[in-house]
Amino acid sequence: MVRYGMTFADLTDYEACLPTDECSEVVVAGLPTDAYKLSFDGKAVDNGPAFPYDDNNPVTSTEVGTCTKPVCKDTEALLEILYWNGDFSHTVLAFRVEDKDGNTILQGEDPDESYSVNNTYACLPKDDSCYMFLIGGRDEWDANYSIIFDGKLVRRSDGWLFDSVQFGDSCERCNQDDESLVEFFMYTGATHIDEVGYEYEWDLNRVSNNSSASVVSGVVPIGPGTSPLTHKIMCIPKGSCSSFYISAPNVTREVVRLVVDDNSTSWENATFSNVTVNETLSFYTVYALAMDNVTYRKVTWRAPYDKFGSRSDNQTTNMGSCTVGGLCDEQTQDLLDLELHMPANYDETYAIFPYRHIHNSWIGWYFGYTNIGDGWYFLRSNHYNTHAYDLDSAYGVIECVPKGDCDLSFNITPKAPVESYIVKKNGIQLDDADAIYTLMTPFGQNCLPASNSLSGGAVAGIVIASVAAVGAVIFGSVWYKRRQNQSPNAKEGEEEEDPEA
């Protein structure tokens, strides 16, 4: 690997001897594409596909030497997946391709080293076909992909937590005229289970008249031999109010631990014994829920429940067109309906999310008592999104909340970079009011006094998130590696342990 400084003042010609009868890859990262030219065996070569690398410059991958792609039959089309894994040399995500029956026909390989552009090829039937490319991981990493099918670019993306792309000539999802599409993603690769498999259980319900009926249910297996990436598409009648319930495994097992004896008087003189104890397994997963292109949940979820409130045994997410009479107890509850719309462009994102996302800490909101001394938050932004907000996208929250009128309010940081937001109470849009340090929407009418000020307790309770800007040093890297064409029959990625466990 050869690395150059920020000004490229020391950049000189770089030469290396590569075999002509093998396929080699030349990767250039962090340099302007007009700052260098590539040649092989005396002949100029194109820089190859480019992926975002830093705020200003791309990374390119160029194949030189004897490089061949599969030759497909007349009834087949060539699928090409180009995947740039950033600076991760280990598995932080998974991707695969399914046919229209949901069978896995192509599995992504583990990255063999960091700063690598991996090409995966497969010949697939092209007539009366539909395929789905799925990708997801535990965070919005600096990774990118391109999909080319039958010589045509299907999708190029450099910003996602989860993503699904359909391609082929016979693709259908839901009937858009009378059905809504619910999409569920889960990545379980952050929990490492060595021996026994366990299952998350989930259930999608239609809710009306304060009762529910199951539409579809299932399980997400976790453990040896299972894929870390789960994806489900469900179609329900348009205009429905839906509720998605998911529960984590509850597993207690006997383990032997070294513990301090009761008669020990000090740590220096302590004696230890092996004791068999009952220990509850911890589970760590990432999942997202969306309905009709509105994301209602995108979180890292830890289980089981703990007394600190950072973990839970189960979670319920409401989605769609809900009414207070259909979802809530009208005698004691009101319906909160929040809509957040992200801008198509945002210029102040940091290098870790270059021009792709808005960091979730920039959009902080809570719903609770206006006078914070009378209670605590019922709902907060990180209950629904612990990850970044995608640009040009919509997010929603639907919850039944205690009746409180002017005692309750929705508060959001005034510089939150949202395109717009709407707060509804029982289906009626509410107006904002000026307040100190926040934009406040009282959960009632004519709630604020003429001074438009909050009490001292309210001000003390408002949390304003901030992010420290971290300067990124732009550098150029040039290196090469020999690479054989990858087989479509790739091995499944290994699971990752919870880095915070």
C-alpha positions, 0 to 999 in steps of 0.5 A, spaced: 500 500 500 502 506 498 499 512 501 500 520 499 498 526 503 493 531 502 496 536 497 498 530 493 505 534 492 509 528 493 505 524 488 509 520 483 509 515 477 508 508 481 509 502 477 509 494 479 510 488 475 503 484 474 502 477 471 498 478 464 495 471 465 491 473 471 486 478 473 489 483 478 485 489 481 488 496 482 484 500 487 485 508 488 481 511 494 481 519 496 484 521 489 481 526 484 479 522 478 483 527 474 489 527 478 491 520 475 491 515 469 492 508 469 496 504 464 497 496 463 502 493 459 503 500 455 496 501 454 491 506 457 485 503 461 479 506 464 479 507 471 473 503 472 467 503 477 467 509 482 464 509 489 463 515 494 470 514 499 470 521 502 466 528 502 470 530 495 473 524 492 471 517 490 474 510 490 475 506 483 476 499 482 480 497 475 481 490 473 487 489 469 490 483 466 486 476 463 479 478 466 473 474 464 466 474 466 461 468 465 458 467 459 451 466 459 446 462 455 441 466 450 436 465 455 440 467 461 442 474 463 449 476 467 448 479 474 454 483 476 454 486 484 460 490 485 460 491 493 465 496 496 466 494 503 470 501 506 475 500 511 472 494 514 476 487 513 470 483 517 463 482 516 458 488 518 453 486 514 450 481 509 447 481 502 444 476 498 439 475 492 433 471 492 428 468 486 421 470 486 419 464 490 424 467 496 429 462 495 437 464 496 440 463 489 446 468 491 450 469 497 455 475 499 462 473 501 465 475 507 470 481 505 477 478 504 481 485 506 479 492 507 478 497 502 476 492 497 471 492 491 468 485 490 465 483 484 460 477 484 457 474 478 452 469 476 448 467 470 440 467 471 434 466 467 431 472 464 425 471 461 418 471 466 423 472 472 423 476 478 429 477 483 430 481 489 437 483 492 437 484 499 443 488 503 443 490 511 447 490 517 448 493 524 449 500 522 450 505 516 457 503 514 461 507 509 460 501 504 457 502 497 454 497 492 452 497 484 447 492 481 448 491 473 443 486 470 443 484 463 448 490 461 443 495 465 445 499 471 439 497 476 441 500 482 447 504 485 447 506 492 451 509 498 447 510 503 442 505 507 441 501 513 437 496 510 435 496 502 431 491 497 432 492 490 427 488 485 429 486 478 427 482 472 421 482 467 415 479 472 416 483 478 410 485 483 409 486 490 403 489 492 397 491 488 398 499 489 390 500 488 388 497 494 394 494 498 399 497 502 406 494 503 409 493 509 417 491 509 420 488 515 428 487 515 432 484 521 440 483 522 442 478 527 449 478 526 451 482 532 449 476 537 453 470 537 450 464 538 455 458 538 451 452 539 443 452 540 438 456 535 433 461 538 427 465 535 424 471 535 417 471 534 413 476 530 406 478 528 402 483 524 395 485 526 390 489 523 387 493 528 380 496 528 375 498 534 380 497 539 381 489 537 386 486 533 386 480 528 392 477 526 394 478 518 401 474 518 406 471 523 413 468 523 419 467 527 426 469 525 431 464 527 438 466 530 444 461 531 448 456 527 447 455 520 442 461 519 442 467 515 443 474 519 439 477 514 431 477 515 427 480 510 419 480 509 414 483 505 407 483 507 401 486 503 395 488 507 388 492 505 390 499 503 387 504 509 388 499 514 391 501 521 396 495 523 400 493 529 407 489 529 409 485 535 415 482 536 418 478 542 425 476 543 427 469 546 427 469 553 433 464 555 436 462 562 441 457 562 446 454 567 453 456 567 459 455 572 462 462 574 468 464 579 465 468 584 468 471 591 467 467 597 462 470 602 467 469 608 472 474 604 474 480 608 478 484 602 479 484 595 486 482 596 485 476 600 479 474 597 478 466 595 474 464 589 470 458 588 466 455 581 459 456 582 453 454 578 448 460 577 442 461 572 444 466 567 439 470 562 442 470 555 442 477 552 440 478 545 442 484 540 439 485 534 437 491 529 431 491 525 427 496 521 419 497 519 416 501 514 409 501 511 408 505 504 415 508 504 414 511 511 419 508 516 416 507 523 421 503 527 429 503 525 433 501 532 438 497 535 434 493 540 437 489 546 433 484 550 431 482 555 428 487 559 432 491 565 430 495 570 434 501 567 429 501 561 435 500 556 432 493 554 425 490 553 422 483 552 418 485 546 416 491 542 410 494 538 410 498 532 403 502 530 403 503 522 398 506 517 391 509 518 389 509 525 384 512 529 383 514 536 377 509 536 380 504 532 387 503 536 386 507 543 381 507 549 377 513 548 376 514 555 383 515 557 387 516 551 388 520 545 392 518 539 398 522 537 400 521 530 407 524 528 410 525 521 417 527 519 419 529 512 427 529 511 430 534 505 432 531 499 439 534 500 443 536 506 450 540 506 452 539 513 452 532 514 459 529 517 464 525 513 462 518 517 455 520 513 457 524 507 451 526 503 447 520 505 444 521 511 442 526 517 445 523 524 439 521 528 442 526 534 441 532 530 433 530 530 432 530 537 424 530 540 420 528 546 413 527 547 411 528 555 409 533 560 410 541 558 412 542 566 417 536 566 417 536 574 410 533 573 412 527 570 417 524 565 417 523 557 412 518 554 416 518 548 423 520 545 426 520 538 431 514 540 425 510 541 424 509 534 430 511 530 437 510 533 440 510 526 441 515 521 435 519 517 435 517 510 435 523 505 428 524 502 424 520 506 419 520 511 418 517 518 412 516 522 410 515 530 403 513 532 401 512 539 396 512 544 398 517 550 394 519 556 389 524 556 392 531 558 391 536 553 395 542 555 399 539 560 402 535 554 406 537 548 411 535 543 418 538 543 423 538 537 430 541 537 429 548 533 435 547 528 433 540 527 434 539 519 427 536 517 424 538 511 417 539 515 413 535 520 406 534 522 403 533 529 396 530 530 391 529 535 386 524 534 387 526 527 387 533 527 393 537 526 396 542 531 399 548 531 406 550 533 408 555 539 414 559 540 418 556 546 425 557 549 430 552 546 425 548 543 419 548 538 413 546 542 407 543 539 402 543 545 397 537 545 391 542 546 388 548 544 390 555 546 395 552 551 401 557 552 400 564 556 402 570 552 409 570 555 410 564 550 415 561 556 416 555 559 417 553 566 424 552 569 422 545 570 421 544 563 427 548 561 431 543 565 428 537 562 429 539 555 435 535 552 438 538 546 443 533 542 449 536 539 454 532 535 462 535 535 465 535 528 470 531 527 475 533 521 477 528 516 484 528 513 483 526 506 488 521 503 490 518 497 491 510 497 493 506 491 494 499 491 493 492 488 491 485 489 491 479 485 483 476 485 480 471 481 473 471 479 468 470 485 464 464 484 456 465 485 456 459 490 459 464 496 459 462 503 455 465 508 458 471 513 459 469 520 456 473 525 459 478 529 459 479 537 455 485 540 461 490 541 458 493 547 456 487 550 
